[in-house]
Amino acid sequence: MTDKGMTMQGLGAMAVGILGIIVIFTIIPIVGNELDAAVTMPAGSDWNASENADLPTGVSLWTSLGGILKVGAIVIVIAGFLRTLQGLRS
């Protein structure tokens, strides 16, 4: 049996994955904002961002992880494209 490259199921799975990444990039900042606003920290607490400037924020964490997610998505799309081209060749 010869390899036919990317199938319709593979293309569909890739489309669902890309849609999932779009949803993640849309929903996560909203959820993070709600979590930040959900609890007020008392004065003197180590977790109070106004008193402890070294605390990691959700924005900084999401900025660093978001870039990794984008690179992963680009690699997957390129791999699917190359797999499709491989199927056209045979």
Secondary structure, DSSP 8 states (H G I E B T S, - for coil): -----S-HHHHHHHHHHHHHHHHHHHHHHHHHHHHHHH----TT-TT-TTT-TT---HHHHHHHHHHHHHHHHHHHHHHHHHHHHHHHH-
